[in-house]
Amino acid sequence: MPHNHHDTGYKELFSHPEFVQQLMEGFAPAEIARMMDFTTLKNHSGNYITPLFEEKFEDVVWSVEVTWQGLKQRVFLYLLMEFQSATDHRMPIRLLHYLACFYDHLIKTGVTTAAKGLPPVLPIVLYNGSANWTARQDIYELITPEPPAFLQLYQPRLRYYLIDESRYTDAELEAKGTPLSGLFGIENARPSQQGLQRAVNRIVAIIKADPNKARIDALITRWLKRHLQRLGARIDLNELNSLVEDNDMLAENLENWREQLLREGREEGREEGREKGRVENSRDTARNLIALTEMDNAMIAKVTGLSVEEVSRLRGDMQH
């Protein structure tokens, strides 16, 4: 299954150390984050595309010093942003390959040698699909049936840490109070409901309290414009230059979009007698979005109210 790449804007965000820190402190295991000295973060990003997976994806690589049992050492954080409509069960294989290529890159560029040894890596998968991630998280778990004890020592092992945005509730994200948690709240909000505007209002309040307000506002505004484009929002985004300054204008546009979705029969709670027409309208809209945009199945499902499975079936029918 080919990987559907879209410019999510996350790669730009994670080129800034504060967002990497917010990810680790807010969503990684607390015992790991506590060991990290975030003042030592260093960016090593690059696309390590190899013949095994000829695809474009979003990845960033950082390193950070950790203190463990009184010793300091540098750990690489390999962050892969997986923004597909459905779980990719090949992920353990892909990550094993990517990290092998990354280690090879470190040796070829003289960062280390095989004789000196390889640095530790924490692989992280950030996923924003509407359905929960169900792929195994260790390549060893793909080996079936489980080999006998005398063979287990010789099997590959690599576990990645999963951050599945959809598993966090609004209350959990709001409690974190960071720009990144605010973005996750926007991702999880249905665009056809007022929840999207509430999520935007929360992140505006977070930005206003940030000491780097102007820079964070510019970063998040660019991210939000990409996000709304992926949703197919019928909003003039050219006038949106500052989420803080232009929030009233954005709120009015979001409300107009919501009312338009209501009129088109895509909002839940329509009368039972019009349900069949609502579903057909949603399918027609989905077909148009499949044909005319690069939105993936999860995003189309959010816009239309259809299930991801239904959108996937429509896409398959159109390709035949």
C-alpha positions as CSV (number, residue, x, y, z in Angstrom):
1,M,0.0,0.0,0.0
2,P,1.6,3.3,-1.0
3,H,2.1,5.9,1.6
4,N,-0.1,9.0,1.1
5,H,2.0,12.0,1.8
6,H,0.6,15.4,2.5
7,D,2.3,18.6,3.6
8,T,0.9,18.6,7.1
9,G,3.1,21.4,8.4
10,Y,4.3,19.2,11.3
11,K,7.8,18.9,9.9
12,E,8.2,22.7,10.1
13,L,6.9,22.7,13.7
14,F,9.3,20.0,14.7
15,S,12.2,21.9,13.2
16,H,11.9,24.1,16.4
17,P,13.3,22.7,19.6
18,E,10.4,23.8,21.8
19,F,7.9,21.6,19.9
20,V,10.2,18.6,20.3
21,Q,10.4,19.4,24.0
22,Q,6.6,19.7,24.2
23,L,6.2,16.4,22.5
24,M,8.6,14.6,24.8
25,E,7.4,16.2,28.0
26,G,3.7,16.0,27.2
27,F,3.4,12.7,25.3
28,A,6.4,10.5,25.8
29,P,7.0,8.3,28.9
30,A,7.7,10.7,31.9
31,E,10.7,8.7,33.1
32,I,12.4,9.2,29.7
33,A,11.6,12.9,29.4
34,R,12.9,13.5,32.9
35,M,16.4,12.3,31.9
36,M,16.6,14.7,29.0
37,D,18.5,18.0,29.0
38,F,16.4,19.9,26.4
39,T,19.0,22.8,26.3
40,T,21.2,20.3,24.4
41,L,18.7,19.5,21.6
42,K,20.4,19.4,18.2
43,N,18.7,19.0,14.8
44,H,20.0,16.2,12.5
45,S,17.0,16.0,10.1
46,G,17.2,14.6,6.6
47,N,15.2,12.3,4.4
48,Y,16.8,8.9,4.4
49,I,14.9,7.5,1.3
50,T,16.1,4.1,0.2
51,P,15.2,1.6,-2.5
52,L,13.1,-0.6,-0.1
53,F,10.5,2.1,0.4
54,E,10.4,4.6,-2.5
55,E,8.1,7.0,-0.7
56,K,8.1,10.5,0.6
57,F,7.3,10.8,4.3
58,E,7.8,13.4,7.0
59,D,10.6,12.7,9.5
60,V,12.8,14.7,11.8
61,V,15.8,13.6,13.7
62,W,17.1,15.3,16.9
63,S,19.7,14.3,19.5
64,V,19.6,15.2,23.2
65,E,21.8,14.5,26.2
66,V,20.3,12.2,28.8
67,T,21.6,11.6,32.3
68,W,21.3,8.0,33.4
69,Q,22.8,6.6,36.6
70,G,25.1,9.6,36.8
71,L,26.4,9.3,33.2
72,K,25.6,11.6,30.3
73,Q,25.2,10.4,26.8
74,R,23.6,11.6,23.6
75,V,20.4,9.9,22.4
76,F,18.9,10.3,18.9
77,L,15.2,10.9,18.6
78,Y,13.9,9.6,15.3
79,L,10.4,11.0,14.8
80,L,8.3,9.6,11.9
81,M,5.0,11.4,11.2
82,E,2.6,8.9,9.9
83,F,-0.5,10.7,8.6
84,Q,-2.5,8.1,6.7
85,S,-6.2,7.2,6.9
86,A,-5.4,3.7,8.2
87,T,-2.9,1.8,10.2
88,D,0.2,0.6,8.3
89,H,1.0,-2.9,9.6
90,R,4.4,-2.7,7.9
91,M,5.5,0.0,10.3
92,P,7.9,-2.3,12.3
93,I,9.6,-3.3,9.0
94,R,9.8,0.3,7.7
95,L,11.3,1.6,10.9
96,L,13.9,-1.2,11.1
97,H,14.9,-0.3,7.6
98,Y,14.9,3.5,8.2
99,L,17.0,3.1,11.3
100,A,19.5,0.8,9.6
101,C,19.9,3.4,6.8
102,F,20.2,6.2,9.5
103,Y,23.0,4.3,11.2
104,D,24.7,3.7,7.8
105,H,24.4,7.5,7.2
106,L,26.1,8.2,10.5
107,I,29.0,5.9,9.6
108,K,29.3,7.3,6.0
109,T,29.4,10.9,7.3
110,G,32.0,10.2,9.9
111,V,29.8,10.7,13.0
112,T,30.9,7.3,14.3
113,T,32.4,4.0,13.1
114,A,31.2,0.5,13.5
115,A,34.3,-0.1,15.7
116,K,33.4,2.8,18.0
117,G,29.8,1.7,18.3
118,L,26.4,3.2,17.4
119,P,24.4,5.7,19.5
120,P,21.1,4.8,21.0
121,V,17.9,5.8,19.2
122,L,14.4,6.4,20.4
123,P,12.0,5.7,17.4
124,I,8.7,7.6,17.7
125,V,5.7,7.3,15.4
126,L,3.2,10.3,15.5
127,Y,-0.1,9.2,14.0
128,N,-3.2,11.4,13.4
129,G,-5.6,9.0,11.7
130,S,-9.3,8.9,12.9
131,A,-9.1,5.1,13.6
132,N,-7.0,3.9,16.4
133,W,-3.5,2.6,15.5
134,T,-3.5,-1.3,15.6
135,A,-0.2,-2.2,14.1
136,R,2.3,-4.2,16.3
137,Q,5.0,-2.0,17.8
138,D,7.9,-4.4,17.8
139,I,9.1,-6.3,14.7
140,Y,9.6,-9.4,16.8
141,E,5.8,-9.5,17.3
142,L,5.4,-10.0,13.5
143,I,7.3,-13.2,13.6
144,T,4.7,-16.0,13.7
145,P,4.5,-18.5,15.1
146,E,6.8,-17.4,17.9
147,P,10.1,-19.3,17.4
148,P,11.3,-21.8,20.0
149,A,13.6,-20.5,22.7
150,F,16.8,-21.6,21.0
151,L,15.9,-19.3,18.0
152,Q,14.5,-16.3,19.8
153,L,18.0,-14.8,20.5
154,Y,18.6,-14.6,16.7
155,Q,15.4,-12.7,15.8
156,P,15.3,-9.0,15.1
157,R,13.9,-6.7,17.8
158,L,13.0,-3.1,17.4
159,R,10.2,-1.3,19.3
160,Y,8.9,2.1,18.5
161,Y,7.0,4.5,20.8
162,L,3.6,5.4,19.4
163,I,1.9,8.7,19.9
164,D,-1.7,8.3,18.6
165,E,-3.4,11.7,18.7
166,S,-6.9,10.3,18.6
167,R,-6.5,8.5,22.0
168,Y,-6.3,11.8,23.9
169,T,-9.5,13.4,25.2
170,D,-10.1,17.1,25.0
171,A,-9.7,17.3,28.7
172,E,-6.3,15.6,28.6
173,L,-5.1,17.9,25.9
174,E,-6.4,21.0,27.5
175,A,-4.7,20.1,30.8
176,K,-1.3,20.0,29.1
177,G,-1.7,23.6,27.9
178,T,1.0,23.7,25.3
179,P,0.8,24.9,21.7
180,L,1.4,21.3,20.5
181,S,-1.5,19.9,22.7
182,G,-3.6,22.7,21.2
183,L,-2.8,21.5,17.7
184,F,-3.7,17.9,18.6
185,G,-7.0,19.3,19.8
186,I,-7.7,20.9,16.5
187,E,-6.8,17.7,14.7
188,N,-9.3,15.7,16.8
189,A,-12.1,18.2,16.4
190,R,-14.8,17.5,13.8
191,P,-14.8,20.3,11.2
192,S,-18.6,20.1,10.9
193,Q,-19.2,20.9,14.5
194,Q,-18.4,23.9,16.8
195,G,-15.7,21.9,18.5
196,L,-13.2,23.1,15.9
197,Q,-13.8,26.7,16.8
198,R,-13.5,25.9,20.5
199,A,-10.2,24.1,19.8
200,V,-9.0,27.2,17.9
201,N,-10.0,29.5,20.8
202,R,-8.0,27.3,23.3
203,I,-4.9,27.5,21.2
204,V,-5.3,31.3,20.7
205,A,-5.3,31.6,24.5
206,I,-2.2,29.5,24.8
207,I,-0.4,31.6,22.1
208,K,-1.2,34.8,23.9
209,A,0.4,33.5,27.1
210,D,3.6,32.3,25.3
211,P,6.7,34.5,25.8
212,N,7.5,34.0,22.1
213,K,3.9,35.0,21.1
214,A,4.7,36.5,17.7
215,R,6.9,33.6,16.4
216,I,4.5,30.9,17.8
217,D,1.5,32.7,16.3
218,A,3.2,32.7,12.8
219,L,4.1,29.0,13.0
220,I,0.7,27.8,14.2
221,T,-1.1,30.1,11.7
222,R,0.8,28.5,8.8
223,W,0.0,25.0,10.2
224,L,-3.7,25.8,10.6
225,K,-3.9,27.1,7.0
226,R,-2.5,23.8,5.8
227,H,-4.8,21.9,8.1
228,L,-7.9,23.7,6.8
229,Q,-6.8,23.2,3.2
230,R,-6.6,19.5,3.8
231,L,-10.1,19.5,5.3
232,G,-11.4,21.3,2.1
233,A,-12.6,24.3,4.1
234,R,-14.5,26.8,2.1
235,I,-12.7,29.7,3.7
236,D,-10.6,32.5,2.2
237,L,-7.3,31.6,3.8
238,N,-5.4,34.4,2.1
239,E,-6.7,36.8,4.7
240,L,-5.6,34.7,7.6
241,N,-2.2,36.0,8.6
242,S,-2.4,35.8,12.4
243,L,-4.4,33.4,14.4
244,V,-4.5,35.8,17.3
245,E,-5.3,39.0,15.4
246,D,-7.6,37.4,12.8
247,N,-9.5,35.0,15.1
248,D,-12.8,36.8,14.9
249,M,-12.7,36.7,11.1
250,L,-11.8,33.0,11.2
251,A,-14.6,32.3,13.7
252,E,-17.1,33.9,11.3
253,N,-15.8,31.9,8.4
254,L,-15.8,28.6,10.3
255,E,-19.4,29.3,11.3
256,N,-20.4,30.0,7.7
257,W,-18.7,26.8,6.7
258,R,-20.5,24.9,9.4
259,E,-23.9,26.3,8.4
260,Q,-23.2,25.3,4.8
261,L,-22.4,21.8,5.9
262,L,-25.7,21.7,7.8
263,R,-27.6,22.8,4.7
264,E,-25.9,20.1,2.6
265,G,-27.1,17.5,5.1
266,R,-23.7,16.5,6.4
267,E,-24.3,17.4,10.1
268,E,-25.5,14.6,12.4
269,G,-28.9,14.8,13.9
270,R,-30.9,15.3,10.6
271,E,-34.4,14.1,10.6
272,E,-34.6,10.3,10.1
273,G,-36.7,10.7,6.9
274,R,-33.8,12.6,5.3
275,E,-31.1,10.3,6.3
276,K,-30.9,8.5,3.0
277,G,-30.5,11.8,1.1
278,R,-27.9,13.0,3.7
279,V,-25.8,9.9,3.1
280,E,-26.0,10.3,-0.7
281,N,-25.0,13.9,-0.4
282,S,-22.1,12.9,1.8
283,R,-21.0,10.3,-0.8
284,D,-21.2,12.8,-3.6
285,T,-19.1,15.2,-1.6
286,A,-16.6,12.5,-0.9
287,R,-16.4,11.6,-4.5
288,N,-15.7,15.2,-5.4
289,L,-13.0,15.5,-2.7
290,I,-11.4,12.3,-3.9
291,A,-11.3,13.5,-7.5
292,L,-10.4,17.1,-6.9
293,T,-8.2,17.2,-3.8
294,E,-5.3,15.3,-2.2
295,M,-7.1,14.8,1.0
296,D,-6.7,11.3,2.5
297,N,-9.6,9.0,3.5
298,A,-9.5,10.1,7.2
299,M,-9.8,13.8,6.3
300,I,-12.6,13.2,3.9
301,A,-14.4,11.1,6.5
302,K,-14.1,14.0,9.0
303,V,-15.6,16.4,6.5
304,T,-18.4,14.3,5.2
305,G,-19.4,12.3,8.3
306,L,-18.9,9.0,6.5
307,S,-16.8,6.2,7.9
308,V,-13.2,5.8,6.8
309,E,-14.2,2.4,5.4
310,E,-17.0,3.9,3.3
311,V,-14.6,6.5,1.9
312,S,-12.0,3.9,1.1
313,R,-14.7,1.8,-0.7
314,L,-15.7,4.9,-2.8
315,R,-12.1,5.5,-3.7
316,G,-11.7,2.0,-4.8
317,D,-14.9,2.1,-6.9
318,M,-13.6,5.3,-8.7
319,Q,-10.3,3.7,-9.5
320,H,-11.9,0.8,-11.4
